Amino acid sequence: MSRFDKKDQEVIKNIVKEAFNEMGFQLQDEIWVNSQRAMEILNCKRTQLFLLASDPSTGIVVSRMNRKNTLYLKSSLLQFIDKNILE
């Protein structure tokens, strides 16, 4: 039997998730991300994301179930950033 009711448990879980996110930890690492998260990772807007994903030389891996359901492989986004760092 839990000391907290279901609503309190959800509040506590959200507080812990926010605390970990602020510290830079992911509770469950994302493998595939949606376009909104991909734009955050690449720091670009929708058109630039589309152009990058359409170009096979970038190495960005995309999964499209239909026009609205597009997922991006997070590791390919991070590899793209690593390859394009200017020193």
Sine and cosine of phi, psi and omega as CSV:
sin_phi,cos_phi,sin_psi,cos_psi,sin_omega,cos_omega
0.00,0.00,0.76,-0.65,-0.06,-1.00
-1.00,0.08,0.53,-0.85,0.03,-1.00
-0.97,0.23,-0.37,0.93,-0.06,-1.00
-0.93,-0.36,0.55,-0.83,0.09,-1.00
-0.98,0.20,0.12,-0.99,-0.12,-0.99
-0.86,0.51,-0.65,0.76,-0.01,-1.00
-0.90,0.44,-0.69,0.72,0.02,-1.00
-0.91,0.42,-0.59,0.81,0.04,-1.00
-0.88,0.47,-0.67,0.74,0.02,-1.00
-0.90,0.43,-0.65,0.76,0.02,-1.00
-0.89,0.46,-0.69,0.72,0.00,-1.00
-0.91,0.42,-0.68,0.74,0.03,-1.00
-0.87,0.50,-0.68,0.74,0.01,-1.00
-0.91,0.41,-0.61,0.79,0.03,-1.00
-0.90,0.44,-0.70,0.72,0.00,-1.00
-0.91,0.42,-0.68,0.74,0.02,-1.00
-0.87,0.49,-0.70,0.72,0.01,-1.00
-0.89,0.45,-0.65,0.76,0.01,-1.00
-0.89,0.45,-0.70,0.71,0.02,-1.00
-0.90,0.43,-0.65,0.76,0.02,-1.00
-0.89,0.46,-0.64,0.77,0.03,-1.00
-0.91,0.41,-0.51,0.86,0.03,-1.00
-0.99,0.11,-0.12,0.99,0.03,-1.00
1.00,-0.03,0.21,0.98,0.01,-1.00
-0.99,-0.17,0.61,-0.79,0.11,-0.99
-0.97,-0.26,0.79,-0.61,0.03,-1.00
-0.93,0.36,-0.63,0.77,0.07,-1.00
-0.69,-0.72,0.92,-0.40,-0.08,-1.00
-0.92,0.39,0.66,-0.75,0.00,-1.00
-0.99,0.16,0.72,-0.70,0.10,-1.00
-1.00,-0.09,-0.76,0.65,0.05,-1.00
-0.93,-0.38,0.65,-0.76,0.01,-1.00
-0.83,-0.56,0.44,-0.90,0.05,-1.00
-0.99,0.17,0.06,-1.00,-0.09,-1.00
-0.91,0.41,-0.56,0.83,0.01,-1.00
-0.89,0.46,-0.73,0.69,0.01,-1.00
-0.93,0.37,-0.60,0.80,0.03,-1.00
-0.89,0.46,-0.64,0.77,0.04,-1.00
-0.91,0.42,-0.58,0.82,0.06,-1.00
-0.92,0.40,-0.69,0.72,-0.02,-1.00
-0.90,0.44,-0.72,0.70,-0.05,-1.00
-1.00,0.08,-0.15,0.99,-0.04,-1.00
0.82,0.57,0.81,0.59,0.01,-1.00
-0.64,-0.77,0.09,-1.00,0.03,-1.00
-0.97,-0.23,0.02,-1.00,-0.14,-0.99
-0.85,0.52,-0.70,0.71,-0.05,-1.00
-0.90,0.43,-0.69,0.72,0.02,-1.00
-0.90,0.43,-0.63,0.77,0.05,-1.00
-0.88,0.48,-0.69,0.73,0.02,-1.00
-0.88,0.48,-0.70,0.71,0.00,-1.00
-0.90,0.44,-0.67,0.74,0.02,-1.00
-0.91,0.42,-0.67,0.74,-0.02,-1.00
-0.95,0.32,-0.45,0.89,-0.01,-1.00
-0.98,0.19,-0.37,0.93,-0.03,-1.00
-1.00,0.03,0.91,-0.41,-0.04,-1.00
-0.92,0.40,-0.35,0.94,-0.02,-1.00
-0.95,0.31,-0.26,0.96,0.01,-1.00
-0.97,0.26,-0.45,0.89,0.00,-1.00
0.99,0.14,0.17,0.99,0.02,-1.00
-0.98,0.21,0.82,-0.57,-0.05,-1.00
-1.00,-0.06,0.80,-0.61,-0.08,-1.00
-0.83,-0.56,0.63,-0.78,0.11,-0.99
-0.87,-0.50,0.88,-0.47,-0.01,-1.00
-0.88,-0.47,0.91,-0.41,0.10,-1.00
-0.99,0.10,-0.59,0.80,0.13,-0.99
-0.35,-0.94,-0.13,-0.99,-0.11,-0.99
-0.88,0.48,-0.55,0.83,-0.08,-1.00
-1.00,-0.07,-0.35,0.94,-0.04,-1.00
-0.97,-0.25,1.00,0.07,0.02,-1.00
-0.90,-0.44,0.77,-0.64,0.05,-1.00
-0.86,-0.51,0.51,-0.86,-0.03,-1.00
-0.86,-0.52,0.70,-0.72,0.04,-1.00
-0.95,0.31,0.89,-0.46,-0.12,-0.99
-0.87,0.49,-0.65,0.76,-0.01,-1.00
-0.89,0.45,-0.55,0.84,0.03,-1.00
-0.94,0.33,-0.55,0.84,0.07,-1.00
-0.91,0.41,-0.68,0.73,0.00,-1.00
-0.93,0.38,-0.59,0.81,0.06,-1.00
-0.91,0.40,-0.61,0.79,0.05,-1.00
-0.88,0.48,-0.69,0.73,0.02,-1.00
-0.90,0.45,-0.69,0.72,0.00,-1.00
-0.88,0.48,-0.64,0.77,-0.02,-1.00
-0.94,0.34,-0.42,0.91,-0.11,-0.99
-0.95,-0.33,0.40,0.92,0.07,-1.00
-0.98,0.21,0.77,-0.64,0.07,-1.00
-1.00,-0.09,0.78,-0.63,-0.02,-1.00
-0.94,-0.34,0.00,0.00,0.00,0.00
